[in-house]
Amino acid sequence: MTDTFNIARFDGDGIGPEIMHEAIKVIKAAESVVGGFRCDFTSLAAGAALYRDKGVVYPDESRQTAEDADAIFLSSMGLPDVTKADGTEVQGDIIVVTRKELDLYQGVRPVRLRPNVPSPLRTAGKGIDMVILREQSEGLFASYQSSHSVYDQVYSDSMIITRRGSERICRTAFEIARRRSGSPADGISRVTCVDKSNNFQAMAFFNRVFNEIAHGFPEVATDHIYIDAIMLHMLQQPDRFDVLVLENMYGDILSDLTAGITGGMGFAPSGDIGDKHAMFQCAGGSAPDIAGRNLANPAAQILSGAMMLDWLGRRHDVPGALQAASSIDAAIDTVLQAGYLTGDAGGTTTTSGFGDQVVAALQA
């Protein structure tokens, strides 16, 4: 029996279509090798180029199809020279709005220094392997599209922290930690609460809720670090971290730093996950300066596809999808270990060439 998943596909802007093509190629190869599942992709219109040409960012038809799909697979969105009247870029009208409308409160950012990938750090110790978990339904992003202004002289955006939002993201962090093997440095399963509770009452509340949830997971260690201090610790001893849970904006910033110490955005997959819906995309930008030149690193988009298969496999109890996700992840490591690196990682492998090598590794 073959389980079929209906996937809403957004190719995005800039390098988006190129890296999406490689991700689909790899997923289709995994379907054939592993079996037991199939992904049917429906290509949908949205993005900065569409806004530039048609004056609409996210058509209602695309939005409804995405909501009805089993999962959303999104590539890089946005173009720096395409902005709305208020000066902001348009991709938030897709990504942030979708997170809100579908309650995708878990911003899951796996961070791992993969074989043969250079890191700017000499302090990686026993390796870098962690998960950054952002709360995505509130925090500072709660003010998105609802900022308060006074005669174009004063603007105010508020940080919103609720018990419900804090409880469910902290609980998710401990559940993720239970499935992992602990930090590379000591093998201890640990959740680190990152906040600014020494200055802000909302953050002190988040910290308190974290401690309450921790009581239900006695087998998982806990740690507390302020957001400013974590920047230093992440550079000095990145191998001691396992799972980190943060408010929305703090998580957005820290996940970029962790991508930087593990080879760059080209190796940074991500998942926006809720209780009923999920969206997966590479964490990097659309890099229009190299678009169409077969230079972009497709690893993050391919790994985001693997995350999508893992989520679908767990949600629908489809072993083939779970196996395919694991196989794709292992194939990426095989290709990197063999020296196939794109330009951002110091190599010469092309976008399509990297995808071909991942397919070959799956089929070996």
URFEN-V42313 format. One record per pair of residues at least 4 apart in sequence whose ideal C-beta (glycine too) atoms are under 8 Angstrom apart, sorted by the first residue. I is the first residue (numbers start at 1). J is the second residue. D is the distance in whole Angstrom. If there is no record, write none. Layout:
I&J&D  I&J&D
This chain:
1&36&8  2&35&7  2&36&6  2&37&6  2&38&6  3&36&7  3&37&5  3&38&7  3&316&6  3&318&5  3&320&7  3&321&7  4&37&7  4&38&5  4&39&8  4&40&6  5&37&7  5&38&7  5&39&5  5&40&7  5&70&4  5&71&7  5&312&5  5&316&8  5&321&8  6&40&5  6&42&7  6&68&8  6&69&5  6&70&5  7&39&5  7&40&7  7&41&5  7&42&7  7&69&6  7&70&6  7&71&5  7&72&7  7&73&5  7&308&8  8&42&6  8&44&6  8&62&8  8&65&6  8&66&4  8&69&4  8&71&7  8&72&5  8&73&7  9&20&7  9&24&8  9&41&4  9&42&6  9&43&5  9&44&7  9&73&5  10&16&8  10&43&8  10&44&6  10&46&5  10&47&7  10&62&8  10&66&8  10&72&7  10&73&7  10&74&5  10&75&6  10&77&7  10&94&7  11&16&5  11&17&4  11&20&5  11&43&7  11&75&5  12&16&3  12&17&7  12&20&7  12&47&6  12&74&7  12&75&4  12&76&5  12&77&5  12&286&6  13&47&5  13&48&5  13&49&5  13&76&6  13&77&6  13&78&6  13&79&5  13&286&4  13&288&7  14&76&6  14&78&8  14&79&6  14&285&7  14&286&3  14&287&5  14&288&4  14&291&4  15&19&6  15&76&6  15&286&6  15&287&5  15&288&8  15&290&6  15&291&5  15&296&4  15&351&8  16&20&6  16&47&8  16&75&4  16&76&4  16&77&7  16&286&6  17&21&6  17&75&7  18&22&7  18&291&7  18&292&7  18&294&7  18&296&6  18&298&7  18&351&5  18&352&8  19&23&6  19&75&6  19&76&7  19&282&7  19&296&5  19&297&8  19&298&4  19&300&8  19&301&4  19&302&8  19&351&7  20&24&6  20&73&8  20&75&4  20&301&6  21&25&6  21&352&8  21&355&8  22&26&6  22&298&4  22&301&7  22&302&6  22&351&6  22&352&7  22&354&7  22&355&3  22&358&8  23&27&6  23&73&8  23&75&8  23&298&6  23&301&4  23&302&5  23&304&7  23&305&4  23&355&8  24&28&6  24&41&6  24&305&8  25&29&7  25&355&5  25&359&6  26&30&6  26&302&5  26&305&7  26&328&6  26&331&8  26&355&6  26&358&5  26&359&6  26&362&7  27&31&7  27&39&6  27&305&5  27&309&7  27&324&8  27&328&8  28&32&7  28&39&8  29&33&6  29&358&8  29&359&4  29&362&5  29&363&7  30&34&6  30&309&7  30&324&4  30&327&6  30&328&6  30&362&6  31&35&7  31&37&7  31&38&6  31&39&7  31&324&7  33&324&8  33&327&7  33&362&5  33&363&6  34&320&5  34&323&5  34&324&5  34&327&6  35&320&6  36&318&7  36&319&6  36&320&3  36&321&7  36&323&8  37&309&8  37&312&8  37&313&8  37&318&5  37&320&4  37&321&5  37&324&7  39&309&8  41&73&7  42&65&6  42&69&7  44&61&8  44&62&4  44&65&6  44&66&7  45&50&5  45&59&6  45&62&6  46&50&6  46&57&7  46&58&5  46&59&7  46&62&5  46&77&8  46&94&5  47&51&7  47&57&7  47&77&5  47&78&7  47&90&7  47&91&7  47&94&7  48&52&6  48&57&8  48&77&7  48&78&5  48&79&4  48&82&4  48&89&7  48&90&5  48&91&7  48&286&8  49&53&6  49&79&7  49&82&7  50&54&5  50&56&6  50&57&7  50&59&8  51&55&7  51&56&6  51&57&5  51&82&6  51&84&8  51&90&5  52&79&7  52&82&5  57&90&5  57&93&4  57&94&6  58&62&6  58&63&6  58&93&6  58&94&5  58&97&7  59&63&7  60&64&6  61&65&6  62&66&6  63&67&6  63&98&8  63&101&8  64&68&6  65&69&6  66&72&5  66&98&7  66&279&8  67&101&7  67&102&7  67&277&7  70&312&6  70&316&8  71&277&8  71&278&5  71&279&7  71&280&7  71&308&5  71&311&7  71&312&6  72&98&7  72&277&7  72&278&7  72&279&4  72&280&7  73&279&8  73&280&6  73&281&7  73&304&8  73&305&7  73&308&6  74&94&8  74&95&7  74&279&6  74&280&7  74&281&4  75&281&6  75&282&7  75&301&6  76&281&7  76&282&6  76&284&6  76&285&6  76&286&4  76&287&7  76&301&8  77&90&8  77&91&4  77&94&6  77&95&7  77&281&8  77&286&6  78&82&7  78&89&5  78&90&6  78&91&4  78&285&7  78&286&5  79&89&8  79&286&6  79&288&6  80&89&7  80&288&7  82&89&7  82&90&6  83&87&6  83&88&6  83&89&6  83&90&7  84&88&6  84&89&8  84&90&6  84&93&8  88&92&7  90&94&8  91&95&6  92&96&4  92&97&7  92&144&7  93&97&5  94&98&6  95&99&7  95&272&8  95&279&8  95&281&8  96&100&7  96&141&6  96&144&5  97&101&6  97&145&8  98&102&6  98&104&7  98&272&7  98&279&6  99&103&8  99&104&4  99&105&8  99&136&5  99&137&7  99&272&5  99&279&8  100&137&7  100&144&8  102&274&6  102&276&7  102&277&4  102&279&7  103&137&6  103&274&5  103&275&7  103&276&8  103&277&7  104&136&6  104&137&8  104&272&4  104&273&6  104&274&4  104&277&6  104&278&7  104&279&6  105&135&6  105&136&5  105&137&4  105&165&7  105&168&6  105&169&6  105&273&8  105&274&6  106&133&7  106&134&8  106&135&8  106&136&7  106&169&7  106&172&6  106&271&7  106&272&7  106&273&4  106&274&7  107&132&8  107&133&7  107&134&3  107&135&7  107&136&4  107&248&7  107&251&6  107&252&8  107&255&8  107&270&7  107&271&8  107&272&6  108&131&7  108&132&8  108&133&6  108&176&8  108&270&7  108&271&4  108&272&8  108&273&6  108&307&7  109&131&7  109&132&4  109&133&7  109&134&7  109&251&7  109&255&4  109&258&7  109&259&8  109&268&7  109&269&8  109&270&5  109&283&7  110&130&8  110&131&6  110&269&6  110&270&8  110&303&8  110&307&7  111&128&6  111&129&7  111&130&5  111&131&7  111&132&6  111&255&8  111&258&4  111&259&7  111&262&6  111&268&8  112&127&8  112&128&6  112&129&5  112&130&8  112&262&6  113&117&6  113&119&6  113&124&6  113&127&6  113&128&4  113&129&7  113&261&8  113&262&5  113&263&7  114&262&7  114&263&7  114&267&6  114&332&7  114&333&6  114&336&5  115&333&5  115&336&5  115&337&4  116&336&5  116&337&5  116&339&6  116&341&7  117&262&7  117&263&4  117&267&6  117&336&6  117&341&7  117&345&6  118&263&7  118&345&6  118&346&6  119&124&6  119&128&7  119&261&6  119&262&6  119&263&7  120&260&7  120&261&6  121&235&7  121&238&7  121&261&5  123&235&7  123&236&6  123&237&6  123&238&7  124&128&5  124&238&6  124&239&6  124&261&8  125&184&7  125&185&6  125&237&7  125&238&7  125&239&4  125&240&8  126&184&4  126&185&5  126&239&5  127&184&4  127&239&6  128&184&7  128&238&5  128&239&6  128&258&8  128&261&7  128&262&5  129&183&8  129&184&5  129&239&8  130&183&7  130&238&8  130&241&4  130&242&6  130&243&7  130&244&7  130&258&7  131&176&6  131&180&7  131&242&8  131&243&5  131&244&7  132&244&5  132&246&7  132&251&6  132&254&6  132&255&5  132&258&6  133&169&7  133&172&7  133&173&5  133&176&7  133&243&6  133&244&7  133&245&5  133&246&7  133&251&7  134&169&8  134&246&6  134&247&8  134&248&6  134&250&8  134&251&3  134&252&7  134&255&7  135&139&6  135&165&6  135&166&7  135&169&4  135&245&7  135&246&7  135&247&6  135&248&6  135&251&7  136&141&7  136&248&6  136&272&6  137&142&8  137&165&5  138&142&5  138&160&5  138&161&6  138&162&6  138&165&5  138&248&7  139&159&6  139&160&7  139&161&7  139&247&4  139&248&3  139&249&6  139&250&8  140&157&6  140&158&8  140&159&5  140&247&7  140&248&6  140&249&4  141&248&4  141&249&7  142&146&8  142&158&7  142&159&7  142&160&4  142&248&8  143&147&6  143&157&4  143&158&5  143&159&8  143&160&8  147&155&6  147&156&7  147&157&5  148&155&7  148&156&4  148&157&8  148&158&8  149&153&8  149&154&7  149&155&5  149&156&8  150&154&4  159&200&8  159&202&6  159&247&7  159&249&8  160&202&8  161&165&7  161&166&6  161&202&4  161&203&7  161&205&6  161&206&5  161&247&7  162&166&7  163&167&6  163&205&8  163&209&6  164&168&6  165&169&6  166&170&6  166&205&7  166&206&5  166&209&4  166&210&7  167&171&6  167&209&6  167&212&8  167&213&6  168&172&6  169&173&7  169&245&6  170&174&7  170&191&8  170&193&8  170&209&6  170&210&5  170&213&4  170&214&8  170&245&6  171&175&6  171&213&5  171&216&8  172&176&6  172&245&8  173&177&6  173&191&5  173&243&5  173&244&8  173&245&4  174&178&7  174&191&6  174&213&6  174&214&7  174&216&7  174&217&4  174&220&5  174&243&8  175&179&7  176&180&7  176&243&5  177&189&5  177&190&7  177&191&5  177&217&8  177&220&5  177&242&6  177&243&5  178&189&7  178&217&7  178&219&7  178&220&6  180&189&6  180&242&6  180&243&7  181&187&7  181&189&8  182&186&7  182&187&4  182&188&5  182&189&5  182&190&7  182&242&6  183&187&7  183&188&6  183&190&6  183&239&7  183&240&5  183&241&6  183&242&4  184&239&4  185&237&7  185&239&4  185&240&4  186&240&7  188&221&5  188&242&7  189&219&7  189&220&5  189&221&6  189&242&6  190&220&7  190&221&4  190&222&7  190&223&6  190&241&8  190&242&4  190&243&7  191&214&7  191&217&8  191&220&6  191&221&8  191&222&6  191&223&7  191&242&7  191&243&5  191&244&7  191&245&6  192&222&8  192&223&4  192&224&7  192&225&6  192&230&8  192&241&6  192&242&8  192&243&7  192&244&5  192&245&7  193&206&8  193&207&6  193&210&4  193&222&7  193&223&7  193&224&5  193&225&8  193&244&8  193&245&6  194&225&6  194&226&7  194&227&6  194&230&5  194&244&5  194&245&7  194&246&5  194&250&6  194&254&7  195&203&4  195&204&8  195&206&5  195&207&5  195&224&8  195&226&7  195&227&7  195&246&7  195&247&7  195&250&7  196&200&5  196&203&5  196&226&6  196&227&5  196&228&8  196&250&8  197&203&4  197&204&4  197&206&7  197&207&4  197&224&8  197&226&7  198&226&6  199&203&7  200&204&7  201&205&6  202&206&7  203&207&6  203&247&7  204&208&6  205&209&6  206&210&6  206&247&7  207&211&7  207&224&7  208&212&7  209&213&6  210&214&6  210&222&8  210&224&8  210&245&7  211&215&7  211&222&8  213&217&7  214&220&7  214&222&5  225&229&5  225&230&5  225&233&6  226&230&7  227&231&8  227&246&7  227&250&5  227&253&8  227&254&7  228&232&8  229&233&6  230&234&6  230&244&7  230&254&6  231&235&7  231&254&8  231&257&7  232&236&6  233&237&6  233&240&8  233&241&8  234&238&5  234&241&7  234&254&7  234&257&6  234&258&7  234&261&7  235&261&7  238&258&8  238&261&6  244&254&7  246&250&4  246&251&4  246&254&6  247&251&7  248&252&6  249&253&7  250&254&6  251&255&6  252&256&7  253&257&7  254&258&6  255&259&6  255&268&7  255&270&8  255&283&7  256&260&7  256&265&8  256&283&8  257&261&7  258&262&6  259&263&8  259&264&6  259&265&5  259&267&7  259&268&4  259&283&6  259&284&8  260&264&6  262&267&6  262&268&8  263&267&4  263&344&8  263&345&6  264&268&7  264&284&8  264&297&8  264&344&5  264&345&7  265&282&7  265&283&6  265&284&3  265&285&7  265&300&7  266&282&8  266&284&6  266&296&7  266&297&3  266&298&8  266&299&6  266&300&6  266&342&7  266&344&5  266&345&7  267&297&7  267&299&5  267&300&6  267&303&8  267&345&8  268&282&7  268&283&4  268&284&6  268&300&5  269&280&7  269&282&6  269&283&7  269&300&5  269&301&8  269&303&4  269&304&4  269&306&7  269&307&6  270&280&7  270&281&6  270&282&7  270&283&5  270&304&6  270&307&8  271&278&6  271&279&7  271&280&5  271&304&7  271&307&5  271&308&7  271&311&7  272&278&7  272&279&4  272&280&7  272&281&8  273&278&4  273&279&8  273&311&6  274&278&7  278&308&7  278&311&5  280&304&4  280&305&7  280&307&5  280&308&4  280&311&8  281&301&8  281&304&6  282&300&4  282&301&4  282&303&8  282&304&5  283&300&6  284&300&6  286&291&7  287&291&7  287&296&6  290&295&5  290&296&6  291&296&8  294&350&5  294&351&5  294&352&6  295&342&7  295&343&5  295&350&7  295&351&6  296&342&7  296&351&5  297&342&4  297&343&8  297&344&5  297&345&7  297&351&7  297&354&7  298&302&6  298&342&8  298&351&5  298&354&6  298&355&6  299&303&6  299&332&6  299&336&8  299&342&8  299&354&7  300&304&6  301&305&7  302&306&7  302&328&7  302&332&7  302&355&7  302&358&6  303&307&7  303&328&7  303&329&7  303&332&6  304&308&7  305&309&7  305&328&7  306&310&6  306&324&8  306&325&4  306&326&8  306&328&4  306&329&5  306&332&8  307&311&6  307&325&7  308&312&6  308&325&8  309&313&6  309&321&5  309&322&7  309&324&5  309&325&4  309&328&7  310&314&6  310&321&7  310&322&6  310&325&4  310&326&8  311&315&6  312&316&6  312&318&7  312&321&5  313&317&8  313&318&5  313&319&7  313&320&7  313&321&3  313&322&4  313&323&8  313&324&8  313&325&6  314&322&7  316&321&8  318&322&7  319&323&6  320&324&6  321&325&7  322&326&7  323&327&6  324&328&6  325&329&7  326&330&6  327&331&6  327&362&6  328&332&7  328&358&7  328&362&7  329&333&7  330&334&6  330&361&8  331&335&6  331&358&5  331&361&4  331&362&5  332&336&6  332&358&6  332&361&8  333&337&6  334&338&6  334&361&4  334&364&8  335&340&5  335&354&7  335&357&4  335&358&5  335&361&5  336&340&7  336&341&7  338&357&7  339&347&7  340&347&7  340&349&5  340&353&7  340&354&6  340&357&5  341&345&4  341&346&6  341&347&3  341&348&8  341&349&6  342&347&6  342&349&5  342&350&7  342&351&7  342&354&6  343&347&7  343&348&7  349&353&5  349&354&5  349&357&7  350&354&7  351&355&7  352&356&6  353&357&6  354&358&7  355&359&6  356&360&6  357&361&6  358&362&7  359&363&6  360&364&6
